[in-house]
Amino acid sequence: MSDDPETSRTAVRTYVPAYQKERWQKHAEELDMSQSEFVRTMVQAGRKGFELDPEDTGSGHETPGVDGLETRVLSTLESTDFMSWDQLVEALAGDLEDRLDDALGELQGSNRIRYSGRHGGYTLVSDGD
């Protein structure tokens, strides 16, 4: 392997829910990509939505993260010829619901929040609880 930081490669490991890996595998196959190539491409595409030029900070330019939504819209539309507004909202919101469910599960598992049926919602767990 090369010692050049521009061309040398290293492994990165992450853990995701099984359903998410299956989705990524299917999408990678649809794009005729390896799973590694798909993950690299999606991470780079997602990062574009979070990069800011320091000179633009606070100058009223584009909102951080908007490009990330645009990337998700494009990715969603790749699988079909047409999608209605409602179908797009459902596809994008479904991903958010899955992510929210995972986050809530992790936060409850680490005892940082709890669900109260009596109050019909989630609350932060205080040190005294």
C-alpha positions in Angstrom: 0.0 0.0 0.0 1.0 3.5 -0.7 1.9 6.0 2.1 0.3 8.8 0.1 -2.7 10.1 2.1 -4.5 10.8 -1.1 -4.3 7.2 -2.4 -3.9 5.0 0.7 -6.9 3.2 2.0 -8.1 2.0 5.4 -11.1 0.1 6.6 -14.0 1.7 8.5 -16.5 -0.3 10.5 -19.9 0.7 11.6 -23.0 -1.1 13.0 -26.4 -0.5 11.6 -29.8 -2.2 12.1 -30.2 -5.3 9.8 -33.1 -3.7 7.9 -30.9 -0.7 7.1 -28.2 -2.9 5.7 -30.7 -4.7 3.6 -32.0 -1.4 2.2 -28.4 -0.3 1.4 -27.6 -3.6 -0.3 -30.7 -3.4 -2.4 -30.1 0.2 -3.4 -26.4 -0.5 -4.1 -27.5 -3.4 -6.4 -30.0 -1.1 -8.2 -27.1 1.4 -8.8 -24.8 -1.5 -9.9 -22.4 -0.6 -7.1 -20.6 -2.6 -4.4 -21.9 -2.0 -0.9 -18.6 -0.3 0.0 -18.8 2.0 -3.0 -22.4 2.8 -2.2 -21.7 3.7 1.5 -18.6 5.8 0.5 -20.7 7.7 -2.1 -23.7 8.3 0.2 -21.4 9.5 3.1 -19.7 11.9 0.7 -23.0 13.1 -0.7 -24.4 13.6 2.8 -21.4 15.5 3.9 -21.9 18.0 1.1 -25.0 19.2 2.9 -23.1 20.0 6.1 -20.0 21.7 4.8 -19.9 25.5 5.1 -17.5 28.0 3.8 -16.3 29.8 6.9 -16.7 33.1 5.0 -20.4 32.3 4.4 -21.2 31.6 8.0 -23.9 34.0 9.2 -24.1 35.7 5.8 -27.6 34.5 5.0 -26.4 31.9 2.4 -27.8 28.4 2.0 -29.1 26.6 5.1 -26.8 23.8 6.3 -28.3 20.4 5.5 -30.5 21.4 2.6 -28.2 19.7 0.1 -28.6 16.6 2.2 -32.4 16.7 1.7 -31.9 17.3 -2.0 -29.6 14.2 -2.2 -32.2 12.1 -0.4 -34.9 13.3 -2.9 -32.7 12.4 -5.8 -31.9 9.0 -4.3 -35.6 8.3 -3.7 -36.6 9.3 -7.2 -33.9 7.0 -8.8 -36.1 4.0 -8.1 -39.1 5.1 -10.1 -40.2 7.2 -13.1 -42.6 9.4 -11.1 -43.6 10.0 -7.5 -46.4 12.2 -6.2 -45.8 14.7 -3.5 -47.5 12.4 -1.0 -45.4 9.5 -2.0 -42.2 11.6 -1.7 -43.3 12.8 1.8 -44.1 9.2 2.8 -40.7 7.9 1.6 -38.7 10.7 3.2 -40.8 10.7 6.5 -40.6 6.9 6.7 -36.8 7.2 6.9 -37.1 9.9 9.6 -39.6 7.7 11.6 -37.2 4.8 11.5 -34.3 7.0 12.7 -36.5 8.5 15.4 -37.6 5.1 16.6 -33.9 3.9 16.8 -32.9 7.1 18.6 -35.7 6.8 21.1 -34.9 3.2 21.8 -31.2 4.0 22.4 -32.1 7.0 24.6 -34.5 4.8 26.7 -32.0 2.0 26.8 -29.4 4.4 28.3 -32.0 5.8 30.7 -31.7 9.3 29.3 -35.5 9.5 28.5 -38.6 7.6 29.4 -42.1 7.2 28.0 -45.0 7.9 30.3 -48.3 6.4 29.3 -50.0 8.5 31.9 -48.7 11.7 30.4 -48.8 10.4 26.8 -45.3 11.3 25.8 -41.5 11.2 26.4 -39.6 13.1 29.0 -36.0 13.5 30.1 -34.9 11.4 33.0 -33.5 13.6 35.7 -30.9 12.5 38.2 -33.5 12.1 40.9 -35.8 9.8 38.8 
